[in-house]
């Protein structure tokens, strides 16, 4: 049974789910010596089905479950060993990034992962401890949890192939040096907005795309240009240095910074920035 298509059969497996309230398993399950998991998904049927199924597993326990609005503080208070995060629903990838920043030591297994390369790459770059695809089984999920506890990452052959193809592409690009022409039209648009000093959220709002999509594009841009920080992008493409303001100020009071071109003879940057 795939994680994206949970079903229940028979009176003995009936589940009653009301609203999006967390479904807490029986207290007896929480006394189990195995690893505890916290289930996060916006699909109440999937969430309730996983609580029911995993609560019956002899090798692990369910600490709690909630939708994607759950705060990192709430999750930390439950003290789970592993968070099972549904990245297949809208907003899942954004929650993954929030949890990774707020709780860097937390083990997160991404569930309901699609075969879309960008989604797989986003999960990998966020440092997930395991992948379970939409077609994965409950046993796949249990295996992923136990592997995460041993600091081992388990994923389907399809997801592994996507990751290796991504690594191969990066290696090939490095061997041939930076190629600005390799940037897509969308990536050129994002570079233009980046060099104007816009944040990821502002870029997402301007282009009407998700913040996680902007982050994926920026990672792709950095990889193609062989730079480590976004501030180096302008220098690589235009031979100019872009300096972002150190403090956030209102749009009305902030000057519109422009590029500080390098002196072609000395290679030095001007001592001051010009205002447009």
Secondary structure, 3 states (H helix, E strand, C coil): CCCCCCCCCCHHHCCCCCCCCCCCCCHHHHCCCCEEEEEECCCHHHHHHHHHHHHCCCCEEEEEEECCCCCHHHHHHHCCCEEEEECCCCCHHHHHHHHHHHCCCCEEEEEEECCCHHHHHHHHHCCCCEEEECCCCHHHHHHHHHHHHCCCCCCCHHHHHHHHHHHHHHHHHHHHCCCHHHCCHHHHHHHHHHCCCCCHHHHHHHHCCCHHHHHHHHHHHHHHHCCCCHHHHHHHHHCEECCCCCCCCCCCCCCCECCEEECCCCCCECCCCCEC
